[in-house]
């Protein structure tokens, strides 16, 4: 008998991501990939669908994490190699079975194929060839693995009521872990190679970790309360926190993952070796005078939706570290070195749910720490205008019923967390960047990787205050339609890799020759964007247009003797050039 709670979670998951399939095995595989990935890393651009291994035997999901970012393309990895002084690598593997028990044979087969992946250079599992090549490239740059070889985490999920395994199965697991450990390719640090059996209790725990409020409790014995009479800040505290207590806010011991607490922070971790400030912090932590670390530090600022003090214990709910990203990451990089040290950090806790107040705090605390003006501009008014525009379209649609769906712009991570909005109708900043760049900047080949890489290429070219809001909404709606198309029409799954090119193709098909390269601030773009939105106003109309675009792209692939099976076909600028050229040739230009 299937567990009712887990079945309800699966149904909610299907609804949230509009997975239109009755294949319970496939849904369970996606669900486990989603749960493991979301519990493991803090990357806003992580995508559980990229873990999917298709029809591969023994392995249902693969993720390669480099410096806390999910890497899915060679370009992403090359950027890390070129810009990072070190590569911190993790391999994640999943296997999911809807059965009610664990199988010794299948666990052995799981280990066997993972060991092949780790030690063999030539790929023997075609479905994960891209991951295999990325792994090979990582080891080819082993000089950057300065902190040690990659870690490896295996998750094997069933719907068993217990994860108490038989002695035979446990022996197989121990033998498998020893095989991986003796390969010489993985880290030999404690807990660097793990096997996690997942049953119905673990499934519930993993899923609730994602859907429930982020919460952590720390001891804060030395604290002062700020006096504040306004409505926007409910409470605020300043104090000293022991560094090992502070680590509880950063790292989840139960899931072995870094908490997603930097989503509202303006800048990412800048590294250590090539950053003098961070190098000095690390040297101080490792020195005999480590206690000076807190004295020399500007302190940590944390914003939380709720702060619950009970004696010396403070529980933070839905919290974000808005100032202290560099300090926090240096601590995480040296976590083993400081466990036995007595170090105190200055910390400021602020309880507020008001967005404008949050923005003021972020700007104020970061403007004091040498941030460049363009980094503070990430909080510019355009994102608020864009959010308001999406809301206005939805409000108008409530009476006109022009569109059969409403989509929502998420300018702050998790701002719709407690709403009933279906998850894939929420357009995050990473998705918006990729959508508008592929569709209106004719750059579908450049957006397949991590959004951070994409954003750096498009710096000062997107999210500008004179840009046409309709173009952003239209491209977001097109993204939603394409995503829905591939979720619902499994017979087209081989074409999913061309989704960004489909978006550009639809734009080209619906525009005249003179309107194909309009800048994002060109007023003519407003009417073109509206034309596109009207054309895909309903799912049936959109799916018909998408099928036409796929047929068009297939013809171009055949005419130019390209191969759809070429995994890098849609990452090359030449492919985009072929498509654009074909439209001009049709019109005799």
N, C-alpha and C positions, 0 to 999 in steps of 0.2 A: 504493500500500500504506500502510495506517495505521500510525503509530508505536506499537509495543507498549507502551512506557513510558507514553505519553499515554493509551492505551486503558485501562491498568491504573489510572491516576489517575482517569479518568472513572468507572470501575466503583467505585472506592473512594468517590468523591464521591457517586455515586448511593446507595450503601449507607449512608454516613454521614448523609445527609439523607432517606433512604427515598423517593427519587424513583421512583415506580412507573410508568415510561413507557418505551416502546421507541423514542420519537422522539429519535433521536440528535442532530438539529439543536437541539431544545429543551434537551436535557441539556448540550450544548456551550455554548449561550447562557448558561444558568444558571452553568455552571462558570467561564466567562470573567468573568461579572459578579462571582462570588464571589472569584475570584483578584484582580481589579483593585481591588475594594473593600477586601478584607482587607489588601492591600499598600499601600493609599493612606492610610487613616485609622486613628486609634487609638480609635475609638468602640466601646464594648462593645455598644451597641444597634444597630449597623449590621446591615442585613438585605438580603442580595443579592436576595431575592425582590421587594423593593420597587423594585428597579431594572427589573424586567421590563416591557417595553413591549407585550406581547401580540402582536398581528398588525401592529404598526406597521412600515412599510417603512423601510429604510435605517438605522434606529437600534434596536438590540436591548436597550440598557440606558442608563438615565439616573440619575445621582445628583447631588443638590445638597448640598454640604457648607458649613455655616455655622459658623464658629468651631470647627472640628474636630468637628462633630456632623452626622450625616446628618439632613436635614430632609425629612419626607415629608408633613406636614400644615401647614395655615395656622396652626393653634394653636402649633405648634413655632416657626414663623418669627416669629409675633407676640410670643412670649415673648422671643426673642432681640432683637427690635427694642425691646421695652420695657425690657429689663434690661441689654443690652450697650451700651457706649459706642461700639463700632465693630463692623462686620460684615466678617469675613474670609471671602470666598466663593470656592468652587471649583465648576465644572461638570465632571462626568465623563460621557463618552459611550463606549459600546462598540458594536462591530459584530462579529459572529462568523460565520464561514463554515467549514464542515467540509471545504472544498475544499483541494487541495494547493498552491494558488498564490494570488497577489494579483491582484485585478482592477482595472484602471484605471477602468473605468466605474463600478464599485460604490464605489470610494474617492471618486470625484468626486461621486457621489450622496450619500454619507455627509456630505461637507463641505457640499454644497448644503443639505441639510436641517438641519444643525447651524447654519449661518449664518442660516437662516430662524428657528430657535428663538431665536437671540441677538438679532436685530435687529427682528423683527416682533412687534408687540403682540398681534395677533389670531392665535389658534392655528389652524394648518393641518394638524396631526397629532392627531386626536381622542384617540388612545391615550395621549398624554402631556400631556393638557390640564391635569392637576393640576400637573405640573412647570412647565408654561408659565405658569400663574397665579402660582406661587411665584416664578418668575423675574421676572415683571412687578412683583410686590410688592417684590422686592429692589431693582429699579431705581427704584421709586416712593419708596424710602427711601435714595436715593443719597447723602444727606447723611451717612449712617453708614458709607459706604465710604471711610473716612478714610485707609486705607492703600493705596487704589487700587482700580480696577475688578476684577471677578472674574477669576480665572484659569480656564483651560479646558484640559482634558486629554482627548485622543482616543485610544482603543485599538482597533485593528483586528486581529482575530485570525483566523488560518487554521491549517491543519496543514501549512503549507509547511516544508520542511527548511531554508530560508534566509530571512533578511530582507534580503538583498542585492537591492534592487529595480532594475528597469529604469529607464533615464533618463526614459522617458515617465511612468512611475508616480511617480518622484521629483519630476518637474516638476509633476505634478498635486498632489502633497502640498505642495510649496513654494507653489504658487498658492493652494491652499486655506488654508494658514496665513496667507498675506498677506491674503487676503480677510477672515479673522476679525480679523487684527491691525488692518486699516484700518477696521473697523466703528465704532471709537470706543467700543465697549461693554465691551471687555476690557482687562485690564492690558497695558501695554507693557513691563513688566519682562522681564529675560532669563529664558527658560524658563517664562514665564507661560502661553504657549499652545504645547502640544506635541502631536505625533502619534507614537504608539508602535506600530510594526508588531510583531505577535506571531506567531512561528512555534513549532515544536515545542520548540526549545531554550528560548525565553522562557517557554513554558507550564510546562515542567519547573521552571525557576528560580522563577517566581512561586508555583507550588504548594508547592514545597519550602520557600520562605520562610515559608509559613503553617504547615506541618506540622513543620518542624524546630525545634530549640531556638533561642530568641532569643540571639544571640551577637554580641559586639563586642569589639574589642581597642583599648586606649588605651596611650599612653606615660605612665608615672608615675615620673619619676626621683627625686622626693623623697618617700620613704615610710618609715613606721615600722610594725613588726609588733607587734600586740597579743599579749601572752602570755595564753593561756586554756587551762585544763586540762580543761574540761568536754566532754561528748560532743555537746551540742546545737549548739555553734558550732565548726566545723572550723578556721576561720582568720579573721582580721580585720586590716585594714590602715587606717592613717590617713596621708594625704599631701596634697600640693598637685598639682592637675591644671591644665594650660593650658586655657583656655576653648575653644580650637578642637579640642583633644583631647576635651573633655567633650561637645562637639556631636556627636561620632561616636556617643555613647551615645543621643542624642536623635533623630537624623535619619539616614535611610537614603538615601544619594546614588543608589544603583542604582535604587530604586523611586520616588524622589522623594516619599517619605512619612515621616510622623512615626512613630517606633517606639512600640509599645504598652508603655510602661514606667511608666505611672502607674496601672495597674489596681488596685494595692494601696494607693494613696495615698488618704488619708481625704477630702481635699477637692479640688474642681476648681480650675482657674485662676480667680482672682477679678477679672481684668481689670486695667487700668492706670489709666485716667483717674479712676475713682471710688474708687481704692484708694491711699491715701497711701504705704504701704510700697512697693508695686509701682511707683508713680510715681517715688519717690525712687531705686529701683533703676535704672529706665530712664534717669533724668537722669544718674545716676552713670556708666552705661555710655557715654552719649553725650558726656560731658564730657572735658576734657583730663586730668582726674584719674581716668580709668577704672580705673587700677590699684588704686584704693581699693575697688573693687567687691568683691574677694575678701577684703580686710581687714575690711570692714564686714559681710560675710555670715556667717550662722551655719553655713553649710556644707551639703553634700549627704550623705545617707545612702542607701546602696544595698545591698539584700539580693540575693544570688545563690545559685543551687543549687551552682554551682562557680566557683572563681576559680583561674585557671592563670597563675602568674607565670613569666615567662621573661626574665631580666634586668630591663630597665626596662619591658618590655611585660607588661600584665595583661589576660588574656582573661576576660570575664565571660559566664557561661552561665545562661540563664533568669533574668535580673536584673530587678529592679523598684526604681524610685526611690520610697522610702517617706517621705522627708522632703526637700523641695526642689522641689516642684511649682511654686511661685510663681517661684522663682529660674529654674528651667529654662524656663518659658514666657516670662518676660521676655527671656531670652536668645534664644529662638526668634523672638520678635516683633521682635527687633533684630539678626537674624543677619547681615544685610548690613553693618551699621554696625560690627561688632566683628571682622570677619575679619582685619584688619590690626593689631589691638591685642594687646598683651601683657598678659594678665590671668590670674592664678592663682586657683583656687578650692580651699578646704578640702574634702576628700572623705573619706568613711568607707566602706569596703567590708567587708561581712560575709558569710561563707559559711555558710549553714545551710539545711537542708531541713525543719527541725522547725517545724510550724505554730504551736505555742504560743510558741516562741521568737520567731518572726516577729511575732506579735501583740504580745508584750512590747516588742519593739524599736519597732514602729510607735507604740504608746501612749507609750512613754518619750520618743522623739524628738519627737513632735508635742505632747506635754503641755508641753514647754518653749518652745513657739513661739506661745503665746496662743490655742490652739484652745479653742473652747467645749466644755463637757462633752458636749453633745448630739452634737457631731461625733465625739468619741471613742466615743460609744455605738454608732456604726455597726459597732463590733467586738463588740457585745454577745453574750451567751451564747445568745440565741435562735437565731441562725444555726447554731451548733454543735448545738443541740438538734434543729433541723429537719433538718440533715444526718444526724444519728444516727437520727432517726425514719424517714427514707427508707430508710436502711440496714437498720433493723429490719424494715420492711415487706418489703424484698427478701429478707432472710434467712428470714423466715417463709414467704414465697412459694416459696422453693426447695424446701420440703417439701410445702406444700399445693397448689401450682400453681393458686392461685385466680385469679391474673392471668396473661395471656399475654405480659406485658412487665414489665420492671423499669425504673423511672426513678430518676434520681440528682440530688440537690440539690448545686449547685456554689456553695459559699459563698465560695470563693476562685477568682478567674479562672484558668483553665487548670489547675486541680488534677487534672483527669482527662485532661490532654493526652496522656500517655504510655500511657493505658489503651486497650483494644480496644472500649470502649463506643461504640455508634453515637451520633453527635453529637446528633441531635435527641431522644435520650432523656435528655440532660443539661439540667437546668432551672437556668438562670442566675438571679441575683437580679433582673435586669430582667424576665425572663419571669415569675418568681414574683410580682412586684409587680403586673403587668398581669393575671395569671390570677386571683389572689385578689380584686383590686379589681373586676374585671368580673363575677365570679361571685357573690361574697358581699357586696360593697359596692354591688351594683346600679349599677355605674358603667362599663358597656361603652363608652359614648360618650366617656369621658374618658381612655381608655388607648390610643387609636390612634396617638398621637404618640410622641415620644422619651420614654424611661422617666424621664429626669431631670425632665421637666415633670410627669409623672405622680407621681413620688415627692414632689415639692414640694407637690402638692395633698393628698397623703395623709400628710403629716408627722405623726408622733405617733399615727397610726391603724393602722399595720401593723407587723409584726415586734415586737410587745410580748410580754413574757415570760409573760403569763397567757393568751395566745391559744391556741386549739385547734389543735394540730399537724395533726390529721386534715383540717381545712379547707384548709390549705395544700397538703397532699399530694393531696387530692381535686381541687382546682382545677388543680394541675399535671398530673395524669393526664388531666383533661378537655382541657386545652390540647394535650397530646400527641395525644389521639384526634382532635381537630378538625384539627390540623396534618396528621396522617396522612391524614385523610379527603380533604383538598383536594390533597394530594400524589398520592394514588392515584386519585381520581375526577375526572379532568379535565373531565368533562361538567358538573360543578358549579362550575367556576372562577369564574363570574360572581358567585357568592355568597361568595367568599372574604372580601370586605370586611365581612361580617357575622359573622365568626368569634367576636368577643367577645360579641356579642349572642346567638349560638347558645349559648355557655357559660352566660349568665345564664338563657336560656330553659329549658335543660335543668334547671337548679337549680329554677326556678319550677314546672316540670312535675312534678318529683319531690318537691316539698315541699307541706305543708299550708299553708293561709292564715296560720296563726299562726306558722309557722316561716320565712316568706319574708324577714324583715328582722332575723334574729338577729345580734347583735354577735359579733365574732370571739372574744370571751372567754366567750360563753354556752355552758354545758355541753351544752345541747340540740343545739348545732351538731355535736357529735361523732357522734351517731347519724345526723343528716342527711347529713353528709359520708360516712359509711360506706355509707349507702344509695346515694348517687351513685356511689361507687367500685365498689360491687357491681354496679350497673346497667351500668357501662361496663368491666367486668372483662375482657371479650374484645373483640377488634376488631369481630367481626360484630355483637355486641350494641350496641356503641358506635355503629357506622355506622348501624344502624337507628334509634337514638334521634336521631342528628344529622340524618338525613334527615327525621324527623318534626318536628324543631325548625325546619328550613328551610321545610318546608311551612307550619308554623304562622306563621312570620314573614312568609312570602309573603302569607298570608291577611290579616294585619294591615296590610301595605303596601297591598294592594288595597282593603280596607275603609275605610282612611283617605285614599284617593286620593293616596298617596305614589308616588314613582317610584324604582324600583330603580336606574335609570341615574343618579340624582342622586348625584354623587360625595361630597357632604357629608352624605348621609342618615344615615350611621351615626356621624357626629361630633356630632350634635345631641342634646341632652338630651330634646327633644320626642319623638324616636323611641323612646327608652328608656321614657318616660312612657306612650306608646301601648301598649307591650308589657305593662308592669306593670298598667296600667288594664284591659286585656283580661282578665287573669287574675282580677282582682277582680270584674269584671262577670259572668264565667262562674259565680262562686260567689255572686252576688247581694249582694256587699258594697258 
